[in-house]
């Protein structure tokens, strides 16, 4: 199935760079889709272990993977990893410029340099010149925790958005001295408001593509919340061309979160499950929380590009989730299956998840119309209507007490 997802956020106009993987090149900036990046946690010298993680990251949604190049053994590992990687590889360089030269020799598709760590301008320009000769882009990776000491002093011994942007622009000026322009930039911080403001200022200062991230965000769920707060805020403003969640977790979680965020914002076509569920109420006839968790577990690893709904009752469920590709709504000891808001089947309570999986796979392969055509919907709708009527008689139309609240609101207005 093909799912069209419009770009809801006008993006800032940027230059475009390309990470030139031989079979899977990734463009960043310009009109290219926003890409997802993550980083391996293995020792890069462990070639097989690192490749296994790269393939897992690719499967979870990563378009680009970064590997550390912190010693000569890591550079030698990259020489073996790069030709076998399914995605472009970025070499992460910290204090030693020679590691960057070795990574270029290993064939990496991009470098990441931290301006606060490589301080000698001649070394920076040498790396940029070598990258230019090989057609390899560089990310200027400013980190709030590793600014040049001079910038700390200049801005009152603290990290400010202005200090981070100045760090990036200083590094960029060294690149421009050797006529190197294939650059993307990040100004990451662990403080979300600081990170947001730094990127806003940077987007005004340059038209180079920007890589977004909240660095050292921490473990789940807090790290996920901080990363989303920063990244989603900027993406909604049209700022950002590639993203990374920096989580204290399996990096697969980073890639999965990045993909899901872009899909949720409508910035990438949905390629995986989007499970929605009501928060339950007094009318619910099923354990919504338990059923949603069970359905999530059963469907999550099947890579089905569907929105699936789990709703507590048949009174409002199919209507509220009418845009979902598929859903289940609770009835008495049964579930009412619906496709695009239309009832299609009545399912025994212990068969609800199994039926959701079967219909989800059918819809993915054959489409919604074929799914609707496979059953006689009249009986399913009649059964749902009978259940609706029973619930309304037994529990009333205002199970959540909204009418009484409305009267109190009107009473305030009449005062």
ZIURLIN-V797286 format. One record per backbone hydrogen bond with DSSP energy under -1.0 kcal/mol. NH is the residue of the N-H (numbers start at 1). CO is the residue of the C=O. E is the energy in kcal/mol with one decimal. If there is no record, write none. Layout:
BEGIN
nh->NH co->CO e->E
nh->NH co->CO e->E
END
This chain:
BEGIN
nh->12 co->238 e->-3.0
nh->15 co->207 e->-2.5
nh->17 co->28 e->-2.5
nh->19 co->26 e->-2.9
nh->21 co->19 e->-2.0
nh->26 co->19 e->-1.9
nh->28 co->17 e->-2.9
nh->32 co->29 e->-1.9
nh->35 co->241 e->-1.6
nh->37 co->243 e->-2.7
nh->38 co->64 e->-1.5
nh->40 co->66 e->-2.3
nh->46 co->43 e->-2.0
nh->47 co->45 e->-1.6
nh->50 co->46 e->-2.5
nh->51 co->47 e->-2.6
nh->52 co->48 e->-2.3
nh->53 co->49 e->-1.7
nh->54 co->50 e->-2.4
nh->55 co->51 e->-2.5
nh->56 co->52 e->-1.9
nh->57 co->53 e->-2.5
nh->58 co->54 e->-2.5
nh->59 co->55 e->-2.1
nh->60 co->56 e->-1.3
nh->61 co->58 e->-1.1
nh->62 co->57 e->-2.6
nh->63 co->36 e->-2.8
nh->64 co->36 e->-1.7
nh->65 co->88 e->-2.2
nh->66 co->38 e->-2.4
nh->67 co->90 e->-3.0
nh->69 co->92 e->-2.3
nh->75 co->71 e->-1.8
nh->76 co->72 e->-2.1
nh->77 co->73 e->-2.0
nh->78 co->74 e->-2.3
nh->79 co->75 e->-1.5
nh->81 co->77 e->-2.1
nh->82 co->78 e->-2.8
nh->84 co->81 e->-1.4
nh->85 co->82 e->-1.1
nh->90 co->65 e->-2.5
nh->91 co->110 e->-2.5
nh->92 co->67 e->-2.9
nh->93 co->112 e->-2.5
nh->99 co->96 e->-1.3
nh->101 co->97 e->-1.6
nh->102 co->98 e->-2.4
nh->103 co->99 e->-2.4
nh->104 co->100 e->-2.2
nh->105 co->101 e->-1.9
nh->106 co->102 e->-1.7
nh->107 co->104 e->-1.1
nh->108 co->103 e->-1.8
nh->109 co->89 e->-1.9
nh->110 co->89 e->-1.0
nh->111 co->137 e->-1.8
nh->112 co->91 e->-2.2
nh->113 co->139 e->-2.5
nh->117 co->114 e->-1.9
nh->118 co->114 e->-1.7
nh->124 co->120 e->-2.0
nh->125 co->121 e->-2.6
nh->126 co->122 e->-2.1
nh->127 co->123 e->-2.1
nh->128 co->124 e->-2.3
nh->129 co->125 e->-2.4
nh->130 co->126 e->-2.2
nh->131 co->127 e->-2.5
nh->132 co->128 e->-2.4
nh->133 co->129 e->-2.1
nh->134 co->130 e->-1.3
nh->136 co->131 e->-2.5
nh->138 co->182 e->-2.1
nh->139 co->111 e->-3.3
nh->140 co->184 e->-2.6
nh->141 co->113 e->-3.2
nh->142 co->186 e->-2.4
nh->144 co->188 e->-2.4
nh->146 co->143 e->-2.2
nh->151 co->148 e->-1.2
nh->152 co->148 e->-1.6
nh->153 co->149 e->-2.1
nh->154 co->150 e->-2.3
nh->155 co->151 e->-2.0
nh->156 co->153 e->-1.5
nh->157 co->152 e->-3.1
nh->164 co->160 e->-2.0
nh->165 co->161 e->-2.5
nh->166 co->162 e->-2.4
nh->167 co->163 e->-2.1
nh->168 co->164 e->-2.0
nh->169 co->165 e->-2.6
nh->170 co->166 e->-2.4
nh->171 co->167 e->-1.9
nh->172 co->168 e->-2.4
nh->173 co->169 e->-1.9
nh->174 co->170 e->-1.4
nh->175 co->171 e->-1.7
nh->176 co->172 e->-2.3
nh->177 co->173 e->-1.3
nh->178 co->175 e->-1.2
nh->179 co->176 e->-1.6
nh->180 co->175 e->-2.2
nh->183 co->181 e->-2.1
nh->184 co->138 e->-1.8
nh->185 co->209 e->-2.1
nh->186 co->140 e->-2.7
nh->188 co->142 e->-2.0
nh->195 co->191 e->-2.5
nh->196 co->192 e->-2.6
nh->197 co->193 e->-2.3
nh->198 co->194 e->-2.4
nh->199 co->195 e->-2.2
nh->200 co->196 e->-2.2
nh->201 co->197 e->-2.4
nh->202 co->198 e->-2.5
nh->203 co->199 e->-2.6
nh->205 co->201 e->-1.1
nh->206 co->202 e->-1.6
nh->211 co->185 e->-2.7
nh->212 co->242 e->-3.0
nh->217 co->246 e->-1.3
nh->223 co->219 e->-3.5
nh->225 co->221 e->-2.1
nh->226 co->222 e->-2.6
nh->227 co->223 e->-2.5
nh->228 co->224 e->-2.4
nh->229 co->225 e->-2.6
nh->230 co->226 e->-2.1
nh->231 co->227 e->-2.7
nh->232 co->228 e->-2.2
nh->233 co->229 e->-1.1
nh->234 co->230 e->-1.7
nh->235 co->231 e->-2.6
nh->236 co->232 e->-2.3
nh->238 co->235 e->-1.7
nh->239 co->234 e->-2.6
nh->241 co->210 e->-2.9
nh->242 co->210 e->-1.3
nh->243 co->35 e->-2.4
nh->244 co->212 e->-1.8
nh->248 co->218 e->-1.9
nh->249 co->247 e->-1.7
nh->253 co->250 e->-2.2
nh->255 co->251 e->-1.9
nh->256 co->252 e->-2.6
nh->257 co->253 e->-2.3
nh->258 co->254 e->-2.4
nh->259 co->255 e->-2.4
nh->260 co->256 e->-2.4
nh->261 co->257 e->-2.5
nh->262 co->258 e->-2.1
nh->263 co->259 e->-2.1
nh->264 co->260 e->-2.6
nh->265 co->261 e->-2.1
nh->266 co->263 e->-1.1
nh->267 co->262 e->-2.8
nh->268 co->262 e->-1.0
nh->274 co->306 e->-2.5
nh->276 co->308 e->-2.8
nh->278 co->310 e->-1.5
nh->284 co->281 e->-1.5
nh->285 co->312 e->-2.3
nh->288 co->286 e->-1.4
nh->291 co->287 e->-2.9
nh->292 co->288 e->-2.7
nh->293 co->289 e->-2.1
nh->294 co->290 e->-2.2
nh->295 co->291 e->-2.8
nh->296 co->292 e->-2.6
nh->297 co->293 e->-2.1
nh->298 co->294 e->-2.0
nh->299 co->295 e->-2.1
nh->300 co->296 e->-2.3
nh->302 co->299 e->-1.8
nh->306 co->304 e->-2.4
nh->308 co->274 e->-1.9
nh->309 co->326 e->-2.4
nh->310 co->276 e->-2.2
nh->311 co->328 e->-3.0
nh->314 co->330 e->-1.1
nh->317 co->313 e->-1.2
nh->320 co->316 e->-3.1
nh->321 co->317 e->-2.2
nh->322 co->319 e->-1.4
nh->324 co->321 e->-1.5
nh->325 co->307 e->-1.2
nh->326 co->307 e->-1.6
nh->327 co->338 e->-2.2
nh->328 co->309 e->-2.0
nh->329 co->336 e->-1.8
nh->330 co->311 e->-1.4
nh->331 co->334 e->-3.0
nh->335 co->347 e->-3.1
nh->336 co->329 e->-3.5
nh->337 co->345 e->-2.5
nh->338 co->327 e->-2.6
nh->339 co->342 e->-2.5
nh->340 co->324 e->-1.1
nh->342 co->339 e->-1.8
nh->344 co->337 e->-2.9
nh->345 co->337 e->-1.3
nh->347 co->335 e->-3.2
nh->349 co->333 e->-1.2
nh->351 co->348 e->-2.1
nh->352 co->349 e->-1.0
nh->355 co->351 e->-2.4
nh->356 co->352 e->-2.4
nh->357 co->353 e->-2.4
nh->358 co->354 e->-2.0
nh->359 co->355 e->-2.6
nh->360 co->356 e->-2.5
nh->361 co->357 e->-2.2
nh->362 co->358 e->-1.8
nh->363 co->359 e->-2.9
nh->364 co->360 e->-2.2
nh->365 co->361 e->-1.7
nh->366 co->362 e->-3.2
nh->367 co->363 e->-2.1
nh->371 co->367 e->-1.5
nh->372 co->368 e->-2.4
nh->373 co->369 e->-1.8
nh->381 co->377 e->-2.5
nh->382 co->378 e->-2.4
nh->383 co->379 e->-2.5
nh->384 co->380 e->-2.1
nh->385 co->381 e->-2.4
nh->386 co->382 e->-2.0
nh->387 co->383 e->-2.0
nh->388 co->384 e->-2.4
nh->389 co->385 e->-2.3
nh->390 co->386 e->-2.1
nh->391 co->387 e->-2.3
nh->392 co->388 e->-2.3
nh->393 co->389 e->-2.0
nh->394 co->390 e->-2.7
nh->395 co->391 e->-2.7
nh->396 co->392 e->-1.2
nh->401 co->398 e->-1.9
nh->405 co->401 e->-1.4
nh->406 co->402 e->-2.4
nh->407 co->403 e->-2.1
nh->408 co->404 e->-1.9
nh->409 co->405 e->-2.4
nh->410 co->406 e->-2.5
nh->411 co->407 e->-2.0
nh->412 co->408 e->-1.8
nh->413 co->409 e->-1.7
nh->414 co->410 e->-1.8
END
